[in-house]
Amino acid sequence: MLYDWLKKSLTPRARTLVGSSNDLKRSLPLPIHTNLTVTLELFRSKLGNSPDVIIRSFGSAGEASAPLIAVCYVEGLIDNLLLAELLETAAKAVEKDSEGNGRETAERLARDIPSLALHKTDVLDQVFASVLSGDVVFLMDQTPYALSASIGGGPRRSVEEPTSQTVIRGPKEGFTEDLSTNMALVRRKLKTPDLRMEVRQIGTYTQTRVAVAYIEGIAKDSVIKEVRTRLDSIQTDSILESNYIEEMIQDAPLTPFPTIMNTERPDAVAASLLDGQVGIIVDGTPFALILPVTFFKFFQSSEDYYQRYDLATFLRVLRIAACLVALLLPSLYIAITTFQQEMLPMTMLITLAAQREGTPLPALIEAFVMEMTFEVIREAGVRMPRVIGPAISIVGALVIGQAAVQAGLVSGTMVIVVSFTAIANFVIPSIDMAAAIRLIRFTLMLLAGTFGLFGILAGIIPILNHLVSLRSFGVDYFLPYAPFNRTNSKDLLIRVPWWAMKSRPDQIAGKNKTRQAPYQYPPIEEQVLPDPKAKDQQQDEQRG
């Protein structure tokens, strides 16, 4: 395949310099040719003479047409200040080349720029990969290898506060789209030699760098091995965001519930690694992946650990209650008003009947119309420009809701139910879990409108059965309540004080399960009150 491409792409001059077709076929995999002119012809042919791929040649003073060294890089992917120093170093190396060949120049380059950690390669494909990754590559005449130096630069976004996971108290830094920056943010929080980061490239065309982060001794070896196996088995053209990897390696890909957590907070990744989980950081996106996870992890926020344990416990219970409201409130309203009216007090029943007297639609259709209307307004608010998006969402919801009630299309109670359901859905910290609740809510509404409360029960039982059967990289999804584990229940629905969390989760952590030593309360010493007589005697002595 590479031989056919070379026959078509080479210019007649390059074909003559390379030699016969048999010589070309024997050279596969294609090495770097000792003739610099041939190598540059192959380089330009492969990259299609792209204007952003720059080739700077340096030759001897007497022979301008016969370059001794060529510097190749992609404009916009390198640091211009370091590039200027490298170009000056390359020019000086050529001037000092007394023999007029590239071998002496290559040796001089290796001595003059040791701080950049030059890498040597003798395969042309590796040269292409290095240049497109932001490296500067030196090609020398009469030298069967190339030198590459990493001086990555170009436009990058600075470290800013996360936009999707904000906190009142806690770190205000979030991941960026640069992998090196994200790895440094995690390394800054975990100053331990046991922190491991393994980088691999995935994607035939994108060659996206993916880093697997874990703490040796805390993370399970079986989980780390499984993560490596699943990542190495990915065969795809491109990886443009971490969701590409999430869908390819997750357990139960058809479930609406997320089995891998994503976050753009370095402190969340560091805390997860300390619990024995594994992080996956993808170049080009600020969202990192955390695995394995359990169901109740999606209802926890980083801020829970930066405030008092009693308040954090209250907020976690509140989030679970909001999740149940977002899941069941419209279905319960439909079922009770349609089939089980006897469950309501007489006063409330009369009020609801009076409101629905002029409503032309049944409760099920009315709820579906209002839910879909809210989803449209929500999506419009997300896609609209940031300046007018919130205004469109709020004004649109108020105007449409008030107009629908006055026109008699929907009842006022239905508007309240749908609005409170939407607000409760926003309480869930994880966007993926909130989206799963939104999708399941429509199914429960349909069952409630068809079979009443029995339909809701018939929908909840399979959902619970499905949650109990799910696993995330070998960890039970509904841990620690199914199966029940008392030790792991200290940091899920209820967060105990930090001094009481002595161990890490059993099923997630590896060998090192001890988080801290047993807390020792400081002794309470008795306060010795001074003797008034002794004080008077001391004063008398000072006077005397």
Secondary structure as UniProt FT lines:
FT   HELIX           2..9
FT   HELIX           12..18
FT   HELIX           21..26
FT   HELIX           36..47
FT   TURN            48..49
FT   TURN            51..52
FT   STRAND          53..59
FT   TURN            64..65
FT   STRAND          67..74
FT   TURN            75..76
FT   HELIX           80..95
FT   HELIX           102..112
FT   HELIX           114..116
FT   STRAND          119..121
FT   HELIX           124..132
FT   TURN            133..134
FT   STRAND          135..140
FT   TURN            141..142
FT   STRAND          146..150
FT   HELIX           179..189
FT   TURN            193..194
FT   STRAND          195..202
FT   TURN            204..206
FT   STRAND          208..215
FT   TURN            216..218
FT   HELIX           221..232
FT   HELIX           242..249
FT   TURN            253..254
FT   STRAND          261..263
FT   HELIX           266..274
FT   TURN            275..276
FT   STRAND          278..282
FT   TURN            283..284
FT   STRAND          288..291
FT   HELIX           295..299
FT   HELIX           302..305
FT   HELIX           309..338
FT   HELIX           341..343
FT   HELIX           346..355
FT   TURN            356..358
FT   HELIX           363..383
FT   TURN            386..388
FT   HELIX           389..407
FT   HELIX           412..426
FT   HELIX           431..451
FT   HELIX           453..469
FT   STRAND          471..472
FT   TURN            473..474
FT   STRAND          475..476
FT   TURN            477..480
FT   TURN            482..483
FT   HELIX           487..490
FT   HELIX           498..500
FT   TURN            506..508
FT   HELIX           532..543
//
